[in-house]
Amino acid sequence: MPEKNIILTGDRPTGRLHLGHYVGSLKRRVELQDSGKFDAINILIADDQALTDNADNPGKIRDNIIQVVLDYLSVGIDPKKCTICVQSALPALHALTFYYMNLVTTARLSRNPTVKAEIQMRGFADEGLPAGFFAYPVSQAADITAFDANVVPVGEDQLPMIEQAREIVEKFNRTYGETLIMPKAVIPENAIQRRLCGVDGKAKMSKSLGNCIYISDDPKTVKKQVNGKMFTDPQHLQISDPGHLEGNVVFTYLDAFCTDEHFSRYLPDYANLDEMKAHYRRGGLGDGTCKKFLINILEETLQPIRAERAKWEADIDAVYDILREGTARAQEVTNATLARVRKAMRIDYFDDRSIIKEWEALLRK
Ligand code: TRP
C-alpha cells in the first residue's frame, strides 16, 4: 500500500461544542486542514459511540448531530477539504468492530483508564455496565482503521483509545498478514490547550455542571459566565492586595486565548501577558479589569464564529447535503477497507467464485 497521510478524528454528538473543544481540537483541525500536508481529513460524528451510554435517549444524539456540524462549519472546517460523516451510516465500522472484538480480551478492556473513569462517572459500576459501552474502544479502533488513518488528532484523555487501537492493528496484522495502517495520536503541545478547565476551575467541563462556555453562546451568556462564575484569587480582596495566579481561572483562560496583539487593542498598559501577570502579583490590578480584558478577547474570537454559524443556520438544506455527501464518500472508503479485511481473514466468500475450486479439491482428498 502506498504511504499516505490520512487524518481521522471525531466527536460524540452529545452536546454543543465548547471552548475546551475549540482550543484543544477544533482550532488545530482548521490548521491541519489548511496545512496542505494531508491526503484526506475525515471527521466522524460518532453517534453510535454516543449511543453506548445514551441508549435510552437517541433523541438527544439526533438533535446534537446538527449542533456539532454547525460548530464544525462555524469554526472554519471546510467541507471541500474535509469529509464530515456520520458513524451510524457506515456499516463497515460495525462489521470491523465485530471482528476486532475477537482480538481483544475483556481483561485488557477492563484496564483502559479512560473507560474506567467513565464507568465511575456514569454510575455504571452500580447500575450495570452495558457491553457496548465497555467495548467502545474496539469500535473506535474500527473507526480509525477503516479510514486507513495514520494520524489521529485527539485530546489527552483519548490516548488510551489510540493505544488500544494500535494493539488491535498489531494483532490483526500478525494474525492475518499486513492489512491495517498503524495509527498515531497527535495531542496539542500546550498543556493549557490540552485540558482547559471549566469556568469554575473544575477540571471537567460539563453541561450538568454549567461550567462551560459554548462556542455558539451569545455575548450576554459569555459575559455572564466570566463575570458571574469565573474564579479568580479568593485572597485578592482589595485591588492593591498581591494576587495569585495559581488556580486563577481568568489567567488560565488568558493563557489559552490571549496574544500580544490583544494588548495593543484592549489593554495597552501592558505589552504582553507576562507584564500583566507581574502587575497582578505585585498588587494594584483589579479582577474586574482582567475579566473585562478576557471578555474582549473571547468576543473577538467568538464573533466571527457566531456570524458563520448564523449563515449556515439559515441554510440547513446545505448542511444536510454536506453531511450526506461526506457520509457517502466515507461509505466508499470504509467499505473498501472492510473488503480488504475480509480478504485478509479469508472470509470473502462471495467476492469471487475461486472458493468453489478450493472446496472441490478439499472434497476430492
Ligand atoms: N471518543 C472520542 C471522544 O469522546 C470520539 C471519537 C469516536 C473519536 N471515534 C473516534 C476520536 C475516532 C478520534 C478517532 O471525543
Residues whose N, C-alpha, C, O or C-beta is under 5 A from the ligand:
A	BS01	LIG	L8 T9 G10 D11 R12 A46 Q49 Q140 D143
